[in-house]
Amino acid sequence: MSFLSTPIKAAVNTLTQQLDTPFFVYDLDKLNAHLTRLVAQTDVKLWYAIKANPLSKVIQCLDSAGFNFDVASKGELEQVLAQGISSQRVLNTGPAKSPKQIKHFIGRGVRIFVAESLNQVRWLNQQAQLQNTQLQVLLRVQLRWPEGEKNPLGGDSLTPFGLGCDEWQALNTGDYPALNFDGLHIFQWGNMLSTQKLSELWSQMIAPLTTLANNLNINLKILDLGGGLGIPYTPNDATLEWDGLITALAKIKKDAGVDELWMELGRYAVGECGHYANPVVECKQNYGQQQVILTGGINHLLRPAVTSQDFPAALLRESTAPEQAMSLYGPLCTALDCLGEHTLPSDLNEQDWLVFSQCGAYGFTESMPYFLCHELAAEYVLQNGELTCVRQAEDASHYLR
Ligand SMILES: *Cc1c(COP(=O)(O)O)cnc(C)c1O
């Protein structure tokens, strides 16, 4: 299995004739075809988690496909609205909703919020009353699985996302007349590649969630399952099959007895449309290992350093040379700047470009572009066979003060 399609290879080849610094290219034709499949069902209402990739052109594809938008900051909200998208199609999640941010969101027309704490509930009600409006609120629940019981994720680690059932029990929903408590939100897993595992996980949540809703006198109309659908990062990884997932989700919806099932997809929606092209600087042998130094590293693609999971890499040029194991490094003066161990043709050299795939989500904006003052990566889109530059590469003088 190859992660590099013929149109993307051709586009990257064209761009490497003109450029000498790393760039991202997003295949919007592939993205549009994928999104068309995702929306061709009526069981799940789909939102796009902007944090996966907030590029204007990407947001526009999700808008055209009929997705709604999950934003977690003022910057994300303004980027969605700047694309001409109505604030009625925006949902706000996130652990740091200050009264000031809530005021701004309501002022901009957002009416749907996921509350992650008792304070957030209080502030949402206050700000809604000040602006004379009514909000739809989902409570974010953080579940733990009792000792000895099967938890598909393994451990129960504490996060700032939402509250446990015991903590939510302190909520008296009647105290907040400006809020309609219409549902619960739960999302505490990531990059899952098994439909079976996901459906076990979701099934186990129904009982504690419906109990909580009953105790709080909430009529559970909406269940929001967040994101967490995975994509393959190696040729051996499984791939999630959408039709099977929808069947599993339809069952969850029925068993939970809710009117609406929501998901906010990030990675699964856009991850596979993105590629990152990166020129080789130098190859060297060191302690018997082949090392490749690249122009860009975790300054443009941080994910391998924080998850220990690499993006798949391929040599842009055709080569019939035998393959060998190589360690790939970026330009930063820290041992963290490693893009993984890969098997690549042994004739790889200083004239070559490598292309990393599956970079459409958690790429450009998740990274640390300022460290060591290298260039910012350019961003291109390929749409209807045409290449467009959305962002040019900039050198450090662009941002240094
Ligand atoms: C990040 C995030 C998502 C998207 O997660 P993916 O695993 O990329 O699909 C969905 N919901 C919330 C609240 C998030 O923070």
The ligand as an SDF file (V2000), in Angstrom:
LIG
                    3D

 15 15  0  0  0  0  0  0  0  0999 V2000
   -9.7500   17.1200   19.1980 C   0  0  0  0  0  0  0  0  0  0  0  0
  -11.1810   16.9330   19.4380 C   0  0  0  0  0  0  0  0  0  0  0  0
  -11.9460   16.2090   18.5310 C   0  0  0  0  0  0  0  0  0  0  0  0
  -11.3730   15.5570   17.3010 C   0  0  0  0  0  0  0  0  0  0  0  0
  -10.6020   14.4580   17.6090 O   0  0  0  0  0  0  0  0  0  0  0  0
  -10.0720   13.4790   16.4640 P   0  0  0  0  0  0  0  0  0  0  0  0
   -9.5110   12.3540   17.2350 O   0  0  0  0  0  0  0  0  0  0  0  0
   -9.0710   14.2340   15.6660 O   0  0  0  0  0  0  0  0  0  0  0  0
  -11.2400   13.0990   15.6330 O   0  0  0  0  0  0  0  0  0  0  0  0
  -13.2930   16.0710   18.7860 C   0  0  0  0  0  0  0  0  0  0  0  0
  -13.8650   16.6300   19.8790 N   0  0  0  0  0  0  0  0  0  0  0  0
  -13.1660   17.3540   20.7640 C   0  0  0  0  0  0  0  0  0  0  0  0
  -13.8640   17.9520   21.9230 C   0  0  0  0  0  0  0  0  0  0  0  0
  -11.8010   17.5370   20.5800 C   0  0  0  0  0  0  0  0  0  0  0  0
  -11.1030   18.2370   21.4680 O   0  0  0  0  0  0  0  0  0  0  0  0
  1  2  1  0
  2  3  1  0
  2 14  2  0
  3  4  1  0
  3 10  2  0
  4  5  1  0
  5  6  1  0
  6  7  2  0
  6  8  1  0
  6  9  1  0
 10 11  1  0
 11 12  2  0
 12 13  1  0
 12 14  1  0
 14 15  1  0
M  END
$$$$
